Amino acid sequence: MQRLTHSSTALAVRGQLTIHSAPSALRSHIDWAITDLLGASALCQWTPQMLKAGTYKCSISWRDRQGVAAAVASALRSWHYLYFEVQEDTNDGGELFRFTPELGIHRAITDLTGAVLLNQHQVESVLSQSFDEESIRNGIALIIGNDWENELERFRGVNHQELSHLRAI
């Protein structure tokens, strides 16, 4: 059943979903999943993704309850061919979810600027499993999601090129 209104009056959480690439055949399924989680007003305005032929992209912003980004990421990760990221921001930080078919899902806690934060447990885990500088660097890179960042950056670059072209017109 489709949610028509927000379930909470305290909408202190801001969210942003960016689907960088989705096959055309999945668009309606994605729309249904997003509408089910975010309400009837959350509709993707799909545009062609120039980087991957036959795929589309969209971006949605919302204000809702905490935890919606995790629910959106969980719903979308079941479709293997997507590239997406979901950011949720509160007054004291947030969460970032990134997904690529090759790497799977990555979750990170972020500060107010969107930078990924490391907690004590994560640092101690890397240090206990690492015996040289390179393995420490690799462990930290995994925690902060460098591989996901590098994979999704090419899609962000296409978006910036399109904006630059529009501004030049």
N, C-alpha and C positions, 0 to 999 in steps of 0.2 A: 504494500500500500504506500502511496506517495505521501510524503510529509509536506504539508502546505505552509506551516508556520514553524518558527523556531521553538524548540522544546524548553528553552531557558530564556529568562528575561535578562540574564547577565551575559551579554555578548562581548566579553572583554578580550576574546581571542580573535586575532586576525589571521587569515589563512590565504595562501596562494598556491594554486595547482598549475603547473606548467607541464602539459603533455607535449614533448618535443617531437615525437613521431608515433603515429598510430596508423595501422593499415585501414584503408577505407572501409572494409567489411566490419571492423570492430566499432566504428563510430557510434552507431545506435546503441550497442551494448554498453559502451562507456557512458553515454548520455544517461541511460537508465540507471546505472550504478551511482553516478554522481547526483542525479536528481533524487534518488532514494535517500542518500546521505545528507545532502545539503538543501533539499527543498526544491519546489517547482521553479523558483526563479533562477536557479543555477543551470544555465545552458551554455554549452560550448559553442563558440563561433568558430567553426573549423575553417582553416585556410590550408592550402597545399604546402607541404614541407619540401622545399626545393632540394634539400640534401639527399633525400631518399625518395625515389620515384614511387608514386602510388600511395604515399603516406600523407597524413595531415597532422596539423598541430593546433593547439588551442591553449588558452590561459583563462583561469577563473580566479577571482578574489572573493572572499567571504568574511563575514563576522558571525561567529557561532560559539558554541561551548568548547571547552578544552577537550582534546582527544579526537576531534573530527579528522585531523590530518592523518593520524594513525589508521583510522577506519577507511579513509579514502585510499591511502597507500596499500592497505591490506586488500581492499577490493580490486584495485587495479593490477596488483602484482600477479594475479592469477592469469592474466593475458600476457603470454611470453613475449610477444613482439613489440611491446611498448617501451618507450624511453620517456621517463617522467621524473619530476621532482615535486615534492609537496613541502611547503614551509608553513609552520604554525608559530605565531609570535604572541607572547603575553607581555605584561608589563615588566617582567623580570627575565626574559629570555624566550626560548622556544625549542622546537624540534624541527629537524630537517630529515626528510626521507628522500632517497634517490634510488632509481631503479634503471637497470639496463638488462637486456636479455642475457648478455654474456656474464655479467657480474652478479646479478640478482639484486637483492634489496640491501640498502645501507641506511642505518638510523644514527643520527647524531644529535646531541644536545647543543644548542647555540646560545650565545649571549645576545644582548640587545642590538648589536651591530650585525648579527648573522654569522659571526665567526664560530667555528666548532670548538667546543670546550672538551678538555680531557679531565676525567676525574681521577682521584687517587687510586682507586681499584684498577682502572685501565693502565695507568702508568706502572703500578707495581706488577701487574700481569706481564707487561712487555719486558720489564727489567728482569723478572724471574725466568723468562723463557729465552732471553737473549744473552749472548756471550761475547758479542763484539759490536762495534759501532754500526756496521751495516745492518745487522739484524734489529738493532734498536730503531734505526731510521725506518726500516721496512715495517716494523710493528706499529710505530706511531703513524706512518703514512696510511696503514690499513685502518686504524682507529678514526683518523680524521677524514678518510674517504677519498684520498688522492686519485685512485683509479677511477672512481665514479665521476669525480670532478673533471678529470681529463677526458673521459668518454662523453660527458654531456656538454663540455665547453664547445665542441665543434658545432653543436646545434645552437647554442647561444650566439656564436659568431655569425651564423646565418641570419638570426633575428636582428643583430646589430647592423649587418650589411643592408638589410631591407629598410631599417629605419634611416640609415644614412642616405640611402637612395631617395626615400620619400622627402627628407629634409632638403635635399639638393634640388628637388623639382619646384 
